[in-house]
């Protein structure tokens, strides 16, 4: 994914918010392929809050690396609110961070269906108080644009939740 200079100010603000709140984060990425983690780690000092990432692109990786139950993947599909929630919760627990953030979606150009079109992305946000939230978005454009929009949305959502951490 081509880096956008616009990510840096948003990522810098997000990292600053995490550090000021004395919060740590870990990330589970699928369709963004590490782009979200890359945006955060571009910020100098991000090691004070960023604990690690698991890029679980395939279903098998989600099952083996993140501990997502195979039956849940088979029942709901890898691009679903259930999987986004489990990815966020499990990466938070595995890497031992305050916050777990996940992204799973269909970047295209293939892979979409009528029920789950190209551009469909689910985001999960799990907190150490065992509260988990999921958001669903439908992005338009090329594969690169969908990935960029997903990274941007994840950073914005995280920033908004950080300001009002529960």
N, C-alpha and C positions, 0 to 999 in steps of 0.2 A: 504494500500500500504506500502510495506517495505521501510523504509527510506534508501537512499543511501548517504554515506558520500560525494560522489562527488557533490551532490546538494548544500552542504553548501558553498563551495567557490564561486560557481556561484551565489547563492542567496545573499551571503554577498556582492559581487561586485555589484549586481543589487540594493540592498538596499542602499549601499554607494552612487551609482550614483543618485538614487532618492533623497536622503537626500542632497547631494551636489548641486543638481539642484533645491532644494526646491520644489519638486514635490510630490504630493500625488497620491496614486493608490487605486482602488477598483477592485475586481475581481468577475466575474460570472463564475462559474464552473459547468460543467455537468459531462462528462465522467471521469474527474480526481477526482471527489468526495471530493474536499477540499485539495487534495495533493499539488496543486500549492500554495495555501494560507499557508498551513502547512510549505512548504519549506521556504517561505519568513518570516514567523513569528518565525521560528527557529533562526533567526538572532537577537541577542541582539540589541535593539535600533530601531527595525523595526517599532515600534509604531510611530516614527517620520514621517513615510511616508505611512504606510499601514493603510487605513481607515476602511476596512471591506470587507466581502465577502458574496455572496449569492450562495449557492450550490443549483442550480435548476436542479435537475436530471430528473424529469418527464416533459412532455409537459405542464401539468397543472401548475407546479411550474414556468416554464418559462413564462407562460401567467399571472399567478396571482402575482408572486413575482417580476418579471422583466418587466411586462407590454408588453410583446411580443404579438402582435395581433394574435388571434386564426387563422384568415384567412391566415396569413403569414406562420404559422406552418403547416396548412393543405395544402397550395399550394406548399411549398418548402421542408417541413420536418424539424424536429428539428436539423438535421445534415446538415447544408447548410451555404453558405456564407451569405445569408440574415439574418439568425438567429444569427450567430456569430457576425455580425455587430450590430444588435439590442441589443443583450445581453451586448456587450461592451459599447455601447452608453447609454443604460438605467441604467446599474449599476453605471456608472460614474455620471449620473445625480441624481439618487436616493441617493447615498451615498455622493454626492458632493465632488468629487475628481478631480484632474487634468487629470488623466488617468484612463480609464476603459479597462480592459483586460478580454477576454472571451475565454473559451474552450468548444467546443461541438463536440462529436464524438461517434464512435462505438468501444468500447473496446473489445467486444466479450466475450466468444467465439461465441455466437449467435447474431442475430440481423442484420447481414449483408445481403446485396442483391448484385446482379450483378452490379447495378449502384452505390450502396453505400456499399462497402465491409467492413468487419471487419478491423479496423485499420485506417479508414478514420477519420480525425480530422480537424476541422476548428478552426482557432484562429482569434479573433477580437481585434483590438487595437484602442481605441477612445480617442482623445485628446480634451482638453477644447476649442480649436480653431475650433471645429466641423469637424475636419478631421478624417476619420475612414478608417482603412486598414484591409484587411482580407487576411489570408494565408490559404492554403489548403495543408495538408500533408497526406501521406499514410504510416503508420508504420506497421512493421511486428513483429510477436511474440505472446507470451501469453498475456492474459488480463493485467497481472501485467507489462509486458514489454511495452505494448502499452501505459499504463498510465504513466509509468516512462519516456518514450520517449516524450510524450506530455508535461509533466511538464518541462523537460529539454529544449525542443524546445521553450516553452512559455517564460522561463527565458532568454534564449539566444536572442530571438526576441525582448523582452522588453529591454534588455540591449543595443542592437544595436540601437534601436530607441531612447533610453534615451540619448545616447551620442550626438545625432543630433536632439534634441527636437526642434519642430517647433514652 
